[in-house]
Amino acid sequence: MKLFSNSFHQRHPAKCKQFLAEIFLEAMHKKPNASHESLAELERKGRLLRHYTMNIDGLMGFTAGASAWTGAEGCPGKTVELHGNCRQVVCTSCGAVCPMTAARARAFTRGAEVRCPECAQPTTRPKIMLYDDDDAELITPDLVMDLMEADVAACDLILWVGISFEQSASLEYFRNIQRVIKDAGREASVVQGVLNPDPDSAFNAISGANNMDDFTVIALESHCQPVLAKLASLYPPRESIADTTTAAAATDSR
């Protein structure tokens, strides 16, 4: 995992940018799948309160009916890219964000400087979060934690989709959400589903947190596509504020 570390980026910035640009060159040929479409359908029906994803492929942005949270306060977008988006470039001098193009990606892979189209400084980088990233606020602003707390206070179902909980980052998100639920006194009113064909995923999540006896966490041993499709087909459009809402967190939408 050292390639995704800030220390590697500091020691070998060109090599790190090359590696991150190669992720884009691979992802640019990918297309949204049925799981992306089901999440978008839930959004269109007013049933998706928020979709937090640790994926960096940016595929939700190519899914009809899906909207993105931009990081601006009050933004109503639904998909929050916690770890950035390989299809974007950010300038560490002025904060401008622009599309990652094939030409920019190839320049990064050659070790060439890529200048910011706004300030003309050679201080751009792929907009992907690294471990202990010095530029974290430019990738995903801290405001996201306030957004997450507000969403947990409003939702009644949280789906943890395709997450193994073997990595410390995903487990830390799980622990934080349990803390928010507990602080809000909502242990009995928020149902959580760990959706993964691997039966160890729910065990990893629950055993990695503390004092889970009062929480409702259901292991859903399945690939995510049939479950998300079923949810999208079962839920009618949301007609009133009293209707059910859904929050989904995902790393893998396959």
C-alpha positions in Angstrom: 0.0 0.0 0.0 3.0 2.3 0.0 2.1 3.6 -3.4 -1.0 5.2 -1.9 1.0 6.8 1.0 1.8 10.5 1.3 5.4 9.6 2.3 5.8 7.9 -1.1 4.4 10.9 -2.8 6.8 13.2 -0.9 9.8 11.1 -1.8 8.9 10.3 -5.3 6.2 12.7 -6.5 6.6 11.9 -10.2 6.4 8.2 -9.7 3.3 8.5 -7.4 1.5 10.7 -10.0 2.5 8.2 -12.7 0.9 5.4 -10.7 -2.3 7.4 -10.0 -2.5 8.4 -13.7 -2.3 4.8 -14.7 -5.4 4.1 -12.6 -7.3 6.6 -14.7 -6.0 5.1 -18.0 -7.4 1.8 -16.9 -10.7 3.2 -15.5 -11.4 5.4 -18.5 -12.6 2.3 -20.4 -15.0 1.1 -17.7 -18.7 1.8 -17.7 -21.4 1.9 -14.9 -22.9 -1.5 -14.2 -26.4 -2.6 -12.9 -25.5 -1.7 -9.3 -24.7 1.9 -10.2 -28.0 2.0 -12.0 -29.9 0.7 -9.0 -28.4 3.3 -6.8 -29.3 6.0 -9.3 -32.9 4.6 -9.4 -33.1 4.8 -5.6 -32.0 8.5 -5.9 -34.5 9.2 -8.6 -37.2 7.8 -6.4 -36.1 10.0 -3.5 -35.1 7.0 -1.4 -31.3 7.5 -1.4 -30.3 10.0 1.3 -26.6 9.7 0.4 -24.2 7.4 -1.2 -20.7 7.4 0.3 -18.1 5.6 -1.7 -14.5 4.8 -1.3 -14.3 3.9 -5.0 -12.1 6.3 -7.0 -13.3 5.2 -10.5 -15.8 8.0 -10.8 -18.3 5.7 -12.5 -21.3 7.2 -10.6 -20.7 10.4 -12.6 -21.5 8.5 -15.8 -24.7 6.9 -14.4 -27.9 8.6 -15.5 -29.9 10.1 -12.6 -27.0 10.2 -10.2 -25.8 13.4 -8.7 -22.5 14.3 -7.0 -21.7 16.1 -3.7 -19.2 18.8 -4.7 -17.9 19.6 -1.2 -19.6 22.9 -1.1 -21.8 23.6 2.0 -25.4 22.9 1.2 -24.7 20.9 -1.9 -27.7 18.5 -2.4 -25.6 15.9 -4.5 -26.0 12.3 -3.3 -22.7 10.6 -4.2 -19.8 11.5 -1.9 -16.4 10.3 -3.1 -14.5 9.9 0.1 -11.2 9.1 -1.5 -11.4 11.3 -4.5 -11.9 10.6 -8.2 -9.3 9.4 -10.7 -11.1 11.3 -13.4 -10.2 14.6 -11.9 -7.0 16.6 -11.3 -6.6 19.2 -8.5 -4.1 22.0 -8.2 -2.4 22.2 -4.9 -1.6 25.9 -5.4 -5.1 27.3 -6.1 -7.4 24.4 -5.4 -8.9 24.4 -9.0 -10.3 21.0 -10.2 -10.3 20.0 -13.8 -10.9 16.8 -15.7 -8.2 14.2 -16.0 -7.8 13.7 -19.8 -5.9 11.1 -21.6 -3.3 13.7 -22.6 -2.8 14.8 -18.9 -2.6 11.2 -17.8 0.0 10.4 -20.4 2.0 13.5 -19.3 1.9 12.3 -15.7 3.1 8.8 -16.8 6.1 10.4 -18.6 7.0 12.3 -15.4 6.2 15.6 -17.1 4.8 18.7 -15.3 1.1 19.3 -15.8 0.2 22.9 -15.4 -3.1 24.1 -13.8 -5.4 25.7 -16.4 -6.4 28.3 -13.8 -3.2 29.5 -12.2 -0.7 28.0 -14.7 1.4 26.6 -11.9 3.0 23.1 -12.4 1.3 21.9 -9.1 -1.4 19.6 -10.3 -1.9 16.0 -9.2 -4.6 13.3 -9.6 -7.4 14.0 -7.2 -7.0 10.7 -5.3 -6.7 10.5 -1.5 -3.5 9.0 -0.1 -2.8 7.8 3.4 -2.0 10.8 5.6 -2.4 13.0 2.6 -1.1 16.6 3.1 -3.7 17.7 0.5 -6.6 15.9 2.1 -8.8 19.0 2.3 -8.5 19.5 -1.4 -9.5 15.9 -2.1 -12.4 15.6 0.4 -13.1 18.6 2.7 -13.6 18.0 6.4 -17.1 19.3 5.9 -18.0 15.7 4.8 -18.0 14.6 8.5 -20.7 17.1 9.4 -22.7 15.9 6.3 -22.3 12.3 7.5 -23.5 13.1 11.0 -26.6 14.9 9.6 -27.3 11.9 7.3 -27.1 9.4 10.1 -29.5 11.5 12.1 -32.0 11.4 9.3 -31.8 7.9 7.8 -33.3 4.6 9.0 -31.2 2.2 6.9 -27.5 2.1 6.3 -26.1 -0.4 3.8 -22.4 -1.2 3.9 -22.0 -2.5 0.3 -19.1 -4.6 -0.9 -16.8 -3.8 2.0 -14.6 -6.5 3.5 -13.7 -4.4 6.6 -10.2 -5.9 6.4 -8.6 -2.4 5.8 -8.2 0.0 8.7 -9.8 2.9 6.7 -13.1 1.1 6.1 -13.2 -0.2 9.7 -12.6 3.3 11.0 -15.6 4.6 9.0 -17.7 1.8 10.6 -16.6 2.7 14.1 -17.3 6.4 13.5 -20.8 5.8 12.3 -21.5 3.6 15.3 -20.4 6.5 17.5 -22.6 8.9 15.7 -25.6 6.6 16.0 -25.0 6.1 19.7 -24.5 9.9 20.3 -27.8 10.5 18.6 -29.5 7.8 20.7 -30.6 5.9 17.5 -29.3 2.4 18.1 -32.8 1.0 18.0 -34.1 3.0 15.0 -31.2 2.6 12.5 -30.9 -0.8 10.8 -27.5 -1.6 9.2 -26.9 -4.2 6.6 -23.4 -5.5 5.6 -23.9 -6.6 2.0 -21.1 -8.8 0.9 -20.9 -12.5 -0.4 -18.0 -13.0 2.1 -19.6 -14.1 5.4 -16.5 -12.8 7.3 -17.3 -9.1 6.3 -20.0 -8.6 8.9 -17.9 -10.4 11.5 -14.9 -8.2 10.7 -17.1 -5.1 11.1 -18.8 -6.0 14.4 -15.7 -7.5 16.0 -13.7 -4.4 15.1 -16.1 -2.1 16.9 -17.0 -2.0 20.6 -20.2 -2.5 22.5 -22.4 -3.5 19.6 -25.1 -5.3 21.6 -27.6 -2.4 21.2 -27.1 -2.0 17.4 -29.0 -3.9 14.7 -26.4 -5.1 12.1 -27.6 -7.7 9.6 -25.2 -9.8 7.5 -26.5 -10.0 3.9 -24.4 -12.7 2.3 -24.9 -11.8 -1.4 -23.4 -10.0 -4.3 -24.7 -6.4 -4.2 -26.3 -6.2 -7.6 -29.4 -8.4 -6.9 -30.0 -6.8 -3.5 -29.7 -3.3 -4.8 -31.9 -4.1 -7.8 -34.6 -5.6 -5.4 -34.5 -2.5 -3.2 -34.9 -0.2 -6.2 -37.8 -2.2 -7.5 -39.6 -2.6 -4.2 -39.4 1.1 -3.1 -42.1 3.3 -4.5 -41.2 7.0 -5.1 -41.0 8.9 -1.8 -44.1 10.9 -1.4 -43.6 12.5 2.0 -40.9 13.3 4.5 -42.3 10.5 6.7 -41.4 7.9 4.2 -38.3 5.6 4.5 -35.0 7.0 3.5 -31.8 5.1 2.8 -28.1 5.8 3.2 -25.6 3.6 1.4 -21.9 3.3 1.9 -19.9 1.4 -0.7 -16.4 0.5 -1.8 -17.3 -2.0 -4.5 -20.5 -1.7 -6.6 -20.1 -4.9 -8.5 
